[in-house]
Amino acid sequence: MIVFIRRRKVADWLRFILVWGSAFITVALLLCLMGFILIRGIPHIKPSLFAFTYTVENQSLFPALVTTLIMVGLTLAIAVPFGIFTAIYLVEYARRGSRSVRVIRMTTETLAGIPSIVYGLFGYIFFATWLGWGKSLLAGCFTLAIMILPVIMRTTEESLKSIPDSYREGSFSLGAGKLRTVWRVTLPSAAPGIFAGIILAVGRIVGETAALMFTIGSVIQMPQNLFSQGRTLALHVYQLSTTGLYTEQAYATAVVLLIVVLGINYLSASVERRFLRRLG
């Protein structure tokens, strides 16, 4: 009996060390990465980097910043409704375990594992060439929407599946229909998981480069319309670093990119808190 208790204590301590050790290593790596970028980039941030027009002299990132924000907003506007509605169909309306559900889930998981360069080639062939959009913001947004669709679908689906059936049964017993139950009970309860999926999708949009090289081009300019070429912040960092002549500006742009990502995540978390507060 004593030996069993000692073994159990050792196992508990090992699990404790593994959990806290993994958390510490993850946080330490994140802080090291952020610290390296900030230390290398902050000294090179200058007002000329935020000039309205890009030139060879100033290497302005402002056009790339505007393009990035447009890409995030438009891509989410395309992908989020499709992802959420598909997840609602799979969980709430489709017969559980049916062949159509299995096919859709298998397709989603397959799309999630495809390299981004393949999405870029598909976007170039289908949106830019076959549809005649050319390299443009619109082609890039639709390509990124296909990329993030599996993330939004799977996170929304898992969030909806985690809602107890007693919530639905209680709503039905009060006379609410299927659609009203989904919109008034199920979706609000699954909101934290849905917002988490959207935040993950935003991170992939902001950090994507390979797919955008084939779909929006690499021209650094203020977007005139949805059919204009452009360059996001991540693509701007890549272009500056590969030339070998503007390494300092590349690190400065990486700092701005990091701030943009943190800002978007904070904004998403604030929207989520307000949404949940209203429900409460």
C-alpha positions, 0 to 999 in steps of 0.5 A: 500500500505504501509503495502504491502511494509513493508511486502515485505521488511520483507520477503526480509530481512528474505530471506536474513538472511536465505541465508546468515545464511545457508551459514555461518553455512555450512562454519563454520561446514566445518572449524570446521571439518577441524580444528579439524582434523588438530589440532589432526593430524598434531602433529603426522605426522612423517617421519615414516608414509611415509615409503615405507613398512608398519610395526607394528612399523611405521604404514606407510600410503604410501602404502594406499596413492598409492592404493588410487591414483590408485583407483581414476584413474582407477575408473574414467577411467571406469565410466566417459566414460560410464556416459558421453556417456549415458547422451549424448544418453538420451539428444541428441539422445533418443526421449524426454519423451520416455519409455526407457528414463524414465526407464534409469532415474528411474534406475539411481536414484535407483542406487544413493540411494542404500547404499554402503554396498550393492554395496560391497556385490554385488562386492564381489559376482559378481566380486570377486567370480563369475568372479574369481578376488578375493579381488583385486584392479580391483574388487574394481574399478569396484564396485566403478565405478558402485557406481559413475556412477549415479552421473556422468550420472545425472550431465552430463545430467542436464548440457547438458539439460541446453544448449539452443537449439539455440546452436544446431540449430546454429551449424546445420544451418552451416552444422554441423552434429549431432555428430559434434555438440555434440562434438564441441558445446554441450559437451564443453558448458556443461564442467563445470557441467561435471567437477563438477560431476567428482569432486563429484565422486572423493570425493566418491571414496576417502572417501568410506570404506564399499564397499571396505572392501568386494572387495579389502580386508584390506591388507596394502601393495604396489600394485603389480598388479591389482589383488593385495589386498590393503587398501585405505587411508579412509579404513586405517583410519578406521582400525587404529581407530577401533583397539584403539591402533593407534588413533594418527596415524589415525588422522595423516592419516586423515590429509593426506587424507584431503590434498589428497582430496583438492589436487585432487579438485584443480587439477580438477579445474585447468584442467577445467579452462585450458579447458575452456580457450582453448575454449574461 
